[in-house]
């Protein structure tokens, strides 16, 4: 009971630490994701004369829509800071020393995170979809408020009622438009106007009920069919102008777009509505597909007299001499050949146009179905992401053991960037139909879940995953970088060095080095076969290295400055790198099979042999200086 009580108090303590940080980081993350969305929609907000009420609605619904996206990032950051603070203040060490494992310390936060996951799912399904629909309505209404700001370059813009306008180039600073082509339709296509102008400007009038169109250097073509009759010989009137001004009826006061226009958007639907609409869409487009299939069968297989013949028999006739199309075509006259080719071409073009239209219909249907499937997966994915990010953030915090907003923020941003790239790539591939929906939307979780399992396992085992010194030592050893000695004199010396014994060992070592260098010919290229396939043990350098380090440690107790200086001149030996790439024979054989790796390791080994030759030479020279100094000290 006492142990359970202590664990309960610990759970409450960790939950309080996490809760305070979670609320703070949530509002920070909420602000960041909202500003990201606002920045993407800045063109719809700036310069439209929107009232404070409309802007307040926009930011309110935007905040509601972004809650599910801010929750995972807030959990990642707050859990990382929480356990980073506990590790930095040594509280995590005390928790483990008391017999409580890391997973037990996670227990209360796991319960809280699961509750947040369930709340996120409920919020998306009940509130988020309504907020998304309202945001879509507001953005669409903002686009329609000031169309002169929305006219793009190089395409026809139809945002103005009964008017299509094409602009070749637009000056955003002055508001002038260049290379203008306008189609205006009053009642029908027969009652239309075509306007061409070199430049112009489109502005909203003061009463916001009309658009003022100012044009320079152009021509105005007007259909006069209603004035002179439909059977008149001259249906158009042409007018050339240097300057022209006209008004276009357009109510630019802000009005909310009807929600019925956005009813097909899957982002504004709950999970039950998505599944219901998915069934309807699948049934609808399956029916369309079957209809198109029957039409294609009728088009390609009903061939007049041939429709009474079995399809297999028709193929046999086409392949036989009885129905040779090349022979029939060769018998035709030149005029009939042209007519036949023209008819065939028109039929093919007609079929091609029909197929393109049907493809457009089916592609739109497939896109809508994929969008509904994606949104259904997103509601589960964003909820599950809270739990995944917790099992990344909390273990990383216990490993890094750095609190505050420094390293945790950097780590959180890096993790979120990786997630964003994977998630956005999977979404785009799924939306375009390049990947299946389940594969594209599971790309990010498929990468992050193994990462979460790995860091949780390492944290539970107290592994030094982020020990920079270990990685630095590995890369220095792999690349063959030098390590310099830094031996300084000791203020308090307990045991004096045994100078005579050390001098005798150094003299013996110099003799062994001379013998080794003569036998192994370190300056020559190593034998490839012996390097990768037939390794012969060579422990001489290992033994000399151990002996040298022992002598240096003993002589490090000296007060003589000359000896102390010479000790720092001894090189740090790489006692195995000159013999073979790896300790295990099969790894050497595999490295040899992979040619680029084998070449790199071979030349690396050759480099270490040359370096060892120089190091042994330096050791012999330093030994002579140290031995002479020891002799002078002992003689004194």
C-alpha positions as CSV (number, residue, x, y, z in Angstrom):
1,X,0.0,0.0,0.0
2,X,2.9,2.3,0.8
3,X,4.4,1.7,-2.6
4,X,1.1,2.3,-4.4
5,X,0.7,5.6,-2.5
6,X,4.2,6.8,-3.5
7,X,3.5,5.9,-7.1
8,X,0.1,7.7,-7.0
9,X,1.8,10.9,-5.6
10,X,4.4,10.6,-8.3
11,X,1.7,10.3,-11.0
12,X,0.0,13.4,-9.7
13,X,3.3,15.3,-9.6
14,X,4.2,14.4,-13.2
15,X,0.7,15.1,-14.4
16,X,0.8,18.6,-12.9
17,X,4.2,19.3,-14.5
18,X,2.9,18.1,-17.8
19,X,-0.5,19.9,-17.5
20,X,1.0,23.3,-16.9
21,X,3.4,22.9,-19.9
22,X,0.7,21.4,-22.1
23,X,-1.7,24.4,-21.8
24,X,1.1,26.8,-22.5
25,X,2.6,24.9,-25.5
26,X,-0.9,24.3,-26.9
27,X,-1.6,28.0,-27.3
28,X,1.8,28.5,-28.8
29,X,1.3,25.7,-31.3
30,X,-2.2,26.9,-32.0
31,X,-0.9,30.3,-32.9
32,X,1.8,28.9,-35.1
33,X,-0.5,26.7,-37.2
34,X,-3.1,29.5,-37.4
35,X,-0.5,31.9,-38.7
36,X,0.6,29.4,-41.2
37,X,-2.9,29.1,-42.6
38,X,-3.4,32.9,-42.5
39,X,-0.2,33.4,-44.5
40,X,-1.5,31.0,-47.2
41,X,-4.8,32.9,-47.3
42,X,-3.4,36.4,-47.0
43,X,-4.6,37.4,-50.5
44,X,-8.2,36.8,-49.5
45,X,-7.9,39.0,-46.3
46,X,-5.8,42.0,-47.3
47,X,-7.4,44.9,-49.1
48,X,-11.0,43.6,-49.1
49,X,-12.4,46.1,-46.5
50,X,-13.7,43.3,-44.3
51,X,-15.4,44.3,-41.1
52,X,-14.2,43.3,-37.7
53,X,-17.2,41.0,-37.3
54,X,-16.2,39.0,-40.4
55,X,-12.5,38.9,-39.3
56,X,-13.6,37.7,-35.8
57,X,-15.7,34.9,-37.3
58,X,-12.8,33.9,-39.6
59,X,-10.3,33.7,-36.7
60,X,-12.8,32.0,-34.4
61,X,-13.6,29.2,-36.9
62,X,-9.9,29.0,-37.9
63,X,-9.0,28.4,-34.3
64,X,-11.5,25.7,-33.9
65,X,-10.4,24.0,-37.2
66,X,-6.8,24.0,-36.1
67,X,-7.3,22.5,-32.7
68,X,-6.8,18.9,-33.9
69,X,-3.6,19.9,-35.7
70,X,-2.1,21.8,-32.7
71,X,-2.8,19.0,-30.2
72,X,-0.1,16.5,-31.4
73,X,2.6,19.2,-31.6
74,X,1.7,20.5,-28.2
75,X,1.9,17.0,-26.7
76,X,5.3,16.4,-28.4
77,X,6.7,19.7,-27.0
78,X,5.2,19.5,-23.5
79,X,6.2,15.9,-22.9
80,X,9.7,16.5,-24.1
81,X,10.1,19.6,-21.9
82,X,8.5,17.8,-18.9
83,X,10.9,14.8,-18.9
84,X,13.8,17.1,-20.0
85,X,13.2,19.2,-16.8
86,X,13.0,16.0,-14.7
87,X,16.2,14.7,-16.2
88,X,18.1,18.0,-15.9
89,X,17.2,18.4,-12.2
90,X,18.2,14.8,-11.5
91,X,14.6,14.0,-10.4
92,X,14.3,11.4,-13.1
93,X,17.5,9.7,-11.7
94,X,15.9,9.7,-8.2
95,X,12.7,8.2,-9.6
96,X,14.7,5.3,-11.2
97,X,16.9,4.9,-8.1
98,X,13.7,4.3,-6.0
99,X,12.8,1.3,-8.2
100,X,10.3,3.0,-10.5
101,X,10.9,2.2,-14.1
102,X,10.5,4.8,-16.9
103,X,7.3,3.2,-18.2
104,X,5.8,3.4,-14.8
105,X,6.5,7.1,-14.7
106,X,4.8,7.4,-18.1
107,X,1.6,5.8,-16.8
108,X,-0.3,8.9,-15.8
109,X,0.6,10.8,-18.9
110,X,-0.4,7.8,-21.1
111,X,-3.9,8.0,-19.6
112,X,-4.0,11.7,-20.2
113,X,-2.8,11.4,-23.8
114,X,-5.4,8.7,-24.5
115,X,-8.1,10.9,-23.2
116,X,-6.8,13.7,-25.4
117,X,-6.8,11.3,-28.4
118,X,-10.5,10.5,-27.8
119,X,-11.3,14.2,-27.3
120,X,-9.5,15.1,-30.5
121,X,-11.5,12.5,-32.5
122,X,-14.8,13.7,-31.0
123,X,-13.8,17.3,-31.7
124,X,-13.0,16.6,-35.3
125,X,-16.2,14.7,-35.8
126,X,-18.5,17.1,-34.2
127,X,-17.0,20.6,-34.1
128,X,-14.1,20.6,-36.6
129,X,-16.1,19.6,-39.6
130,X,-18.6,22.5,-39.0
131,X,-15.7,25.0,-38.5
132,X,-14.1,23.8,-41.7
133,X,-17.3,24.3,-43.6
134,X,-17.6,27.9,-42.2
135,X,-14.0,28.7,-43.1
136,X,-14.6,27.5,-46.7
137,X,-17.7,29.7,-46.9
138,X,-15.9,32.7,-45.6
139,X,-13.0,32.3,-47.9
140,X,-15.2,31.8,-51.0
141,X,-17.2,34.9,-50.0
142,X,-14.0,36.9,-49.6
143,X,-12.9,36.0,-53.0
144,X,-16.2,37.2,-54.5
145,X,-16.1,40.5,-52.6
146,X,-13.4,42.3,-54.6
147,X,-12.9,40.5,-57.9
148,X,-10.5,43.1,-59.3
149,X,-7.9,41.8,-56.8
150,X,-8.4,38.1,-57.8
151,X,-8.0,38.4,-61.6
152,X,-5.1,36.0,-62.5
153,X,-2.6,36.3,-65.4
154,X,-2.9,34.1,-68.5
155,X,-6.3,32.5,-67.9
156,X,-9.9,33.5,-68.2
157,X,-11.5,34.7,-64.9
158,X,-15.3,34.2,-64.5
159,X,-15.8,35.6,-61.0
160,X,-17.8,38.6,-62.4
161,X,-21.4,37.6,-63.4
162,X,-22.0,37.4,-67.1
163,X,-18.4,38.4,-67.8
164,X,-15.2,36.5,-68.7
165,X,-12.0,38.5,-68.6
166,X,-8.5,37.5,-69.8
167,X,-5.5,39.5,-68.7
168,X,-2.0,38.9,-70.2
169,X,-0.1,40.8,-67.5
170,X,-1.0,42.6,-64.3
171,X,0.8,45.3,-62.3
172,X,0.0,44.7,-58.7
173,X,1.5,48.0,-57.6
174,X,-0.5,50.3,-59.9
175,X,-3.5,48.0,-60.5
176,X,-3.2,48.3,-64.3
177,X,-4.1,45.4,-66.5
178,X,-2.4,44.7,-69.9
179,X,-3.4,42.7,-72.9
180,X,-7.2,42.6,-72.0
181,X,-9.8,40.4,-73.7
182,X,-13.4,40.5,-72.3
183,X,-16.5,38.5,-73.2
184,X,-19.8,40.0,-71.9
185,X,-23.0,38.1,-72.3
186,X,-26.3,39.9,-71.6
187,X,-29.2,37.5,-72.1
188,X,-27.8,34.7,-74.4
189,X,-24.7,33.8,-76.4
190,X,-26.2,35.5,-79.4
191,X,-26.4,38.8,-77.5
192,X,-22.7,39.2,-76.6
193,X,-19.9,41.8,-76.6
194,X,-16.2,41.2,-77.2
195,X,-13.7,43.9,-76.0
196,X,-10.0,44.0,-76.8
197,X,-7.8,46.6,-75.1
198,X,-4.1,47.2,-74.7
199,X,-4.5,48.2,-71.1
200,X,-7.1,49.1,-68.5
201,X,-8.1,49.2,-64.8
202,X,-10.9,47.6,-62.9
203,X,-12.1,49.4,-59.7
204,X,-15.0,49.2,-57.3
205,X,-17.3,52.3,-57.1
206,X,-17.9,54.1,-53.9
207,X,-21.3,52.7,-53.4
208,X,-19.9,49.1,-53.9
209,X,-22.7,48.3,-56.3
210,X,-20.7,48.5,-59.6
211,X,-17.3,47.9,-61.1
212,X,-15.7,50.7,-63.0
213,X,-13.9,49.4,-66.1
214,X,-11.5,51.9,-67.7
215,X,-10.0,50.8,-71.0
216,X,-7.3,52.3,-73.3
217,X,-6.5,51.7,-77.0
218,X,-8.8,49.0,-78.0
219,X,-11.8,47.7,-80.0
220,X,-15.4,46.9,-79.0
221,X,-17.4,44.4,-80.9
222,X,-21.2,44.3,-80.2
223,X,-23.8,41.8,-81.5
224,X,-26.8,43.8,-82.9
225,X,-29.1,40.9,-83.5
226,X,-31.7,42.1,-81.0
227,X,-31.7,45.6,-82.6
228,X,-31.8,44.8,-86.3
229,X,-33.3,41.3,-86.1
230,X,-31.9,37.8,-86.1
231,X,-31.8,37.6,-89.9
232,X,-29.9,40.8,-90.5
233,X,-26.9,40.8,-92.8
234,X,-24.6,42.8,-90.4
235,X,-24.9,41.3,-86.9
236,X,-21.9,43.1,-85.3
237,X,-21.0,46.7,-84.6
238,X,-17.3,47.5,-84.3
239,X,-15.9,50.5,-82.4
240,X,-12.3,51.6,-82.1
241,X,-11.5,53.8,-79.1
242,X,-8.5,55.4,-77.4
243,X,-10.2,55.6,-74.0
244,X,-13.4,54.0,-72.8
245,X,-15.2,53.7,-69.4
246,X,-18.1,51.5,-68.6
247,X,-19.9,50.2,-65.5
248,X,-20.5,46.6,-64.7
249,X,-23.3,45.6,-62.2
250,X,-21.7,43.9,-59.3
251,X,-22.7,44.0,-55.6
252,X,-19.4,43.9,-53.8
253,X,-20.9,44.1,-50.3
254,X,-19.9,41.0,-48.2
255,X,-22.4,38.2,-48.3
256,X,-21.9,34.6,-47.0
257,X,-22.0,32.0,-49.8
258,X,-24.7,29.5,-49.6
259,X,-23.5,26.4,-47.8
260,X,-25.2,24.2,-50.4
261,X,-22.5,25.1,-52.9
262,X,-19.9,23.4,-50.6
263,X,-22.0,20.3,-49.7
264,X,-19.7,18.0,-51.7
265,X,-16.6,19.0,-49.7
266,X,-15.6,16.0,-47.6
267,X,-13.7,18.2,-45.1
268,X,-17.0,19.6,-43.9
269,X,-18.6,16.3,-43.0
270,X,-18.6,14.0,-40.0
271,X,-17.5,10.4,-40.1
272,X,-20.9,8.9,-40.4
273,X,-21.8,11.3,-43.2
274,X,-18.6,10.5,-45.0
275,X,-19.3,6.8,-45.0
276,X,-22.9,7.4,-46.1
277,X,-21.8,9.6,-49.0
278,X,-19.0,7.2,-49.9
279,X,-21.6,4.4,-50.4
280,X,-23.7,6.8,-52.5
281,X,-20.7,7.9,-54.6
282,X,-19.5,4.3,-55.2
283,X,-23.0,3.3,-56.2
284,X,-23.4,6.3,-58.5
285,X,-20.1,6.0,-60.3
286,X,-20.3,2.3,-60.5
287,X,-23.6,2.8,-62.3
288,X,-22.0,5.4,-64.6
289,X,-19.1,3.0,-65.3
290,X,-21.4,0.1,-66.2
291,X,-23.4,2.5,-68.5
292,X,-20.2,3.6,-70.2
293,X,-19.0,0.0,-70.5
294,X,-22.3,-1.0,-72.3
295,X,-22.0,2.1,-74.5
296,X,-18.5,1.1,-75.5
297,X,-19.6,-2.4,-76.2
298,X,-22.4,-1.2,-78.4
299,X,-20.0,1.3,-80.2
300,X,-17.2,-1.2,-80.9
301,X,-19.1,-4.5,-81.5
302,X,-22.4,-3.5,-83.1
303,X,-21.2,-3.0,-86.7
304,X,-24.3,-3.2,-88.9
305,X,-24.3,-6.6,-90.7
306,X,-21.6,-7.9,-88.4
307,X,-23.8,-7.6,-85.3
308,X,-25.5,-10.9,-86.3
309,X,-22.2,-12.7,-86.4
310,X,-20.5,-14.2,-83.4
311,X,-17.6,-12.0,-82.2
312,X,-15.1,-14.8,-82.6
313,X,-16.4,-15.4,-86.1
314,X,-16.0,-11.7,-86.9
315,X,-12.4,-11.8,-85.8
316,X,-11.8,-14.8,-87.9
317,X,-13.3,-13.1,-90.9
318,X,-11.2,-10.0,-90.3
319,X,-8.1,-12.1,-90.3
320,X,-9.0,-14.1,-93.4
321,X,-8.8,-13.1,-97.0
322,X,-12.6,-12.9,-97.1
323,X,-12.5,-9.6,-95.2
324,X,-9.1,-8.0,-95.9
325,X,-9.5,-4.2,-95.2
326,X,-6.2,-3.3,-96.9
327,X,-7.4,-5.1,-100.1
328,X,-10.8,-3.4,-100.0
329,X,-9.1,0.0,-99.4
330,X,-6.7,-0.5,-102.3
331,X,-9.6,-1.1,-104.7
332,X,-11.2,2.3,-104.0
333,X,-10.6,5.3,-106.2
334,X,-8.6,8.3,-105.0
335,X,-11.7,10.3,-104.1
336,X,-13.3,7.4,-102.2
337,X,-10.0,6.8,-100.3
338,X,-10.0,10.4,-99.2
339,X,-13.7,10.1,-98.2
340,X,-13.0,6.9,-96.3
341,X,-10.0,8.4,-94.5
342,X,-12.0,11.6,-93.7
343,X,-14.9,9.5,-92.3
344,X,-12.6,7.3,-90.3
345,X,-10.8,10.3,-88.9
346,X,-14.0,12.1,-87.9
347,X,-15.3,8.9,-86.2
348,X,-12.0,8.5,-84.3
349,X,-12.1,12.1,-83.2
350,X,-15.7,11.8,-82.2
351,X,-14.9,8.7,-80.2
352,X,-11.8,10.3,-78.7
353,X,-13.8,13.4,-77.6
354,X,-16.5,11.1,-76.1
355,X,-13.9,9.1,-74.2
356,X,-12.2,12.3,-72.9
357,X,-15.6,13.6,-71.7
358,X,-16.3,10.3,-70.0
359,X,-12.8,10.2,-68.5
360,X,-13.4,13.6,-67.1
361,X,-16.6,12.5,-65.4
362,X,-15.0,9.3,-64.0
363,X,-11.9,11.2,-62.9
364,X,-14.0,13.7,-61.0
365,X,-15.9,10.8,-59.3
366,X,-12.6,9.0,-58.4
367,X,-11.3,12.3,-57.0
368,X,-14.4,12.8,-54.8
369,X,-14.2,9.2,-53.6
370,X,-10.5,9.5,-52.7
371,X,-11.1,12.8,-50.9
372,X,-13.8,11.2,-48.7
373,X,-11.6,8.3,-48.0
374,X,-8.7,10.6,-47.1
375,X,-10.8,12.6,-44.7
376,X,-12.1,9.5,-43.0
377,X,-8.6,8.3,-42.4
378,X,-7.5,11.8,-41.3
379,X,-10.0,11.8,-38.4
380,X,-8.3,8.7,-37.0
381,X,-4.8,9.7,-38.0
382,X,-4.7,13.1,-36.2
383,X,-6.1,11.4,-33.0
384,X,-3.5,8.6,-33.1
385,X,-0.8,11.1,-33.8
386,X,-1.2,12.5,-30.3
387,X,-0.2,9.1,-28.8
388,X,2.7,8.6,-31.3
389,X,4.1,12.1,-30.5
390,X,3.9,11.4,-26.8
391,X,6.0,8.2,-27.2
392,X,8.5,10.2,-29.2
393,X,8.7,13.3,-26.9
394,X,8.7,11.8,-23.5
395,X,11.5,9.2,-24.1
396,X,13.6,11.9,-26.0
397,X,13.2,14.2,-23.0
398,X,14.4,11.5,-20.6
399,X,17.4,10.8,-22.9
400,X,18.4,14.4,-23.7
401,X,17.7,15.6,-20.2
402,X,17.5,19.3,-21.2
403,X,14.5,21.4,-20.1
404,X,13.3,24.8,-21.1
405,X,12.6,26.0,-24.6
406,X,16.0,25.5,-26.2
407,X,16.9,22.0,-27.3
408,X,13.3,20.7,-26.8
409,X,11.9,23.2,-29.3
410,X,14.7,22.4,-31.8
411,X,14.0,18.6,-31.5
412,X,10.2,19.2,-31.7
413,X,10.6,21.3,-34.8
414,X,12.8,18.7,-36.5
415,X,10.4,15.9,-35.7
416,X,7.4,17.9,-36.9
417,X,9.2,18.8,-40.1
418,X,9.8,15.2,-40.8
419,X,6.2,14.4,-40.1
420,X,5.0,17.3,-42.3
421,X,7.1,16.3,-45.3
422,X,6.0,12.6,-45.0
423,X,2.3,13.5,-44.4
424,X,2.1,16.1,-47.1
425,X,3.8,13.8,-49.6
426,X,1.5,10.9,-48.8
427,X,-1.6,13.2,-49.0
428,X,-0.6,14.6,-52.4
429,X,0.1,11.2,-53.8
430,X,-3.2,9.8,-52.4
431,X,-5.2,12.8,-53.7
432,X,-3.9,12.4,-57.2
433,X,-4.5,8.7,-57.2
434,X,-0.8,7.8,-57.7
435,X,-0.8,5.9,-54.4
436,X,-3.6,4.1,-52.7
437,X,-5.3,6.1,-49.9
438,X,-4.3,3.6,-47.1
439,X,-0.6,3.6,-48.2
440,X,-0.3,7.4,-48.7
441,X,-2.0,8.3,-45.4
442,X,0.0,5.6,-43.5
443,X,3.4,6.8,-44.7
444,X,4.0,9.2,-41.9
445,X,2.7,6.9,-39.1
446,X,4.6,4.0,-40.7
447,X,7.9,6.0,-40.2
448,X,7.1,7.6,-36.8
449,X,5.8,4.5,-35.0
450,X,9.2,2.6,-35.4
451,X,11.0,5.8,-34.2
452,X,8.7,6.0,-31.2
453,X,9.3,2.3,-30.4
454,X,13.1,2.8,-30.8
455,X,13.5,5.8,-28.6
456,X,11.1,4.4,-26.0
457,X,13.2,1.2,-25.8
458,X,16.5,3.1,-25.7
459,X,15.2,5.4,-22.9
460,X,13.9,2.5,-20.9
461,X,17.3,0.9,-21.2
462,X,19.2,4.1,-20.3
463,X,21.0,4.0,-23.6
464,X,23.2,7.0,-24.6
465,X,21.6,7.5,-28.0
466,X,22.4,11.2,-28.1
467,X,25.9,11.0,-26.6
468,X,27.7,13.3,-28.9
469,X,31.1,12.2,-27.6
470,X,30.4,8.6,-28.6
471,X,29.5,9.7,-32.2
472,X,32.4,12.1,-32.3
473,X,34.8,9.3,-31.3
474,X,33.3,6.9,-33.9
475,X,33.6,9.3,-36.8
476,X,37.1,10.3,-35.7
477,X,38.1,6.7,-35.7
478,X,36.3,5.9,-38.9
479,X,37.8,8.8,-40.8
480,X,41.2,8.4,-39.2
481,X,41.4,11.8,-37.6
482,X,44.2,12.5,-35.1
483,X,43.8,12.6,-31.4
484,X,46.3,14.8,-29.6
485,X,47.6,14.1,-26.2
486,X,47.1,16.7,-23.5
487,X,49.1,15.7,-20.4
488,X,49.8,18.4,-17.8
489,X,51.8,18.3,-14.6
490,X,50.2,17.2,-11.4
491,X,50.1,19.5,-8.4
492,X,50.2,16.6,-5.9
493,X,52.3,13.5,-6.7
494,X,51.8,10.4,-4.6
495,X,54.1,7.9,-6.3
496,X,57.3,9.0,-8.0
497,X,57.9,7.4,-11.5
498,X,60.3,4.5,-11.8
499,X,62.7,6.2,-14.2
500,X,65.2,3.3,-14.6
501,X,62.5,0.7,-15.4
502,X,60.7,3.1,-17.8
503,X,64.0,3.8,-19.6
504,X,64.7,0.1,-20.0
505,X,61.2,-0.5,-21.3
506,X,61.5,2.4,-23.8
507,X,64.8,1.0,-25.1
508,X,63.3,-2.4,-25.5
509,X,60.3,-0.9,-27.3
510,X,62.5,1.0,-29.8
511,X,64.2,-2.3,-30.7
512,X,60.8,-4.0,-31.2
513,X,59.6,-1.2,-33.4
514,X,62.7,-1.4,-35.6
515,X,62.2,-5.1,-36.0
516,X,58.5,-4.7,-36.7
517,X,59.0,-2.0,-39.3
518,X,61.6,-4.1,-41.1
519,X,59.5,-7.2,-41.2
520,X,56.1,-5.7,-42.3
521,X,57.3,-3.1,-44.8
522,X,54.6,-0.6,-43.8
523,X,55.3,1.8,-46.7
524,X,54.4,-0.8,-49.3
525,X,50.8,-1.4,-50.5
526,X,48.9,-4.1,-48.5
527,X,48.1,-7.5,-50.0
528,X,44.5,-7.5,-51.1
529,X,44.0,-11.2,-50.6
530,X,45.4,-11.1,-47.0
531,X,43.4,-8.0,-46.2
532,X,39.9,-9.3,-47.2
533,X,40.1,-13.1,-47.3
534,X,43.1,-14.4,-45.3
535,X,43.7,-12.5,-42.2
536,X,46.8,-13.3,-40.1
537,X,46.6,-12.1,-36.5
538,X,49.0,-9.2,-35.7
539,X,49.0,-8.2,-32.0
540,X,52.4,-6.6,-31.8
541,X,51.1,-3.0,-32.1
542,X,48.4,-3.7,-29.6
543,X,50.9,-4.9,-27.1
544,X,53.3,-2.0,-27.8
545,X,50.4,0.4,-27.5
546,X,49.4,-1.0,-24.1
547,X,53.0,-0.8,-22.9
548,X,53.5,2.7,-24.2
549,X,50.3,4.0,-22.4
550,X,51.5,2.4,-19.1
551,X,54.9,4.1,-19.4
552,X,53.2,7.4,-20.2
553,X,50.9,7.1,-17.2
554,X,53.9,6.3,-14.9
555,X,56.0,9.1,-16.3
556,X,53.1,11.5,-16.0
557,X,53.9,11.7,-12.2
558,X,57.2,13.4,-13.0
559,X,58.0,17.1,-12.2
560,X,60.5,17.4,-15.0
561,X,59.2,19.8,-17.6
562,X,61.3,18.2,-20.4
563,X,59.9,14.8,-19.9
564,X,56.4,16.2,-19.6
565,X,56.8,18.1,-22.9
566,X,58.1,14.9,-24.6
567,X,55.2,12.9,-23.3
568,X,52.8,15.1,-25.3
569,X,54.8,14.3,-28.5
570,X,53.9,10.6,-28.4
571,X,51.2,9.9,-31.0
572,X,48.0,8.0,-30.2
573,X,48.2,4.7,-32.1
574,X,45.4,3.1,-34.1
575,X,46.5,-0.5,-33.2
576,X,44.1,-2.4,-35.5
577,X,43.2,-0.2,-38.5
578,X,46.4,-1.2,-40.4
579,X,45.6,-4.9,-40.3
580,X,42.0,-5.4,-41.7
581,X,38.8,-3.4,-42.0
582,X,36.6,-5.4,-39.6
583,X,37.2,-8.0,-36.9
584,X,34.9,-10.5,-38.4
585,X,36.1,-12.3,-41.5
586,X,32.7,-12.5,-43.3
587,X,32.3,-8.7,-43.1
588,X,35.7,-8.3,-44.8
589,X,34.6,-10.6,-47.6
590,X,31.3,-8.7,-48.0
591,X,33.1,-5.4,-48.1
592,X,35.4,-6.8,-50.9
593,X,32.4,-7.9,-52.9
594,X,30.9,-4.3,-52.8
595,X,33.6,-2.7,-55.0
596,X,33.2,1.0,-53.9
597,X,33.2,0.1,-50.3
598,X,36.1,-2.3,-50.7
599,X,38.2,0.3,-52.5
600,X,37.5,2.9,-49.8
601,X,38.5,0.4,-47.0
602,X,41.6,-0.7,-48.9
603,X,42.9,2.8,-49.4
604,X,41.9,3.7,-45.8
605,X,44.0,0.7,-44.5
606,X,46.9,1.7,-46.7
607,X,46.7,5.2,-45.3
608,X,46.8,3.8,-41.7
609,X,49.8,1.7,-42.6
610,X,51.7,4.8,-43.7
611,X,50.6,6.7,-40.7
612,X,51.7,3.9,-38.4
613,X,55.1,4.0,-40.1
614,X,55.4,7.7,-39.3
615,X,54.1,7.2,-35.7
616,X,56.6,4.4,-35.0
617,X,59.4,6.6,-36.2
618,X,58.2,9.5,-34.0
619,X,58.0,7.1,-31.0
620,X,61.6,5.9,-31.5
621,X,62.8,9.5,-31.7
622,X,60.9,10.5,-28.6
623,X,62.1,7.4,-26.8
624,X,65.7,8.5,-27.4
625,X,65.0,12.0,-25.9
626,X,63.2,10.6,-22.9
627,X,65.9,8.0,-22.2
628,X,68.7,10.7,-22.4
629,X,66.7,12.9,-20.0
630,X,66.1,10.0,-17.6
631,X,69.8,9.2,-17.6
632,X,70.7,12.8,-16.8
633,X,68.2,12.8,-14.0
634,X,69.4,9.6,-12.5
635,X,73.1,10.6,-12.8
636,X,72.3,13.8,-10.9
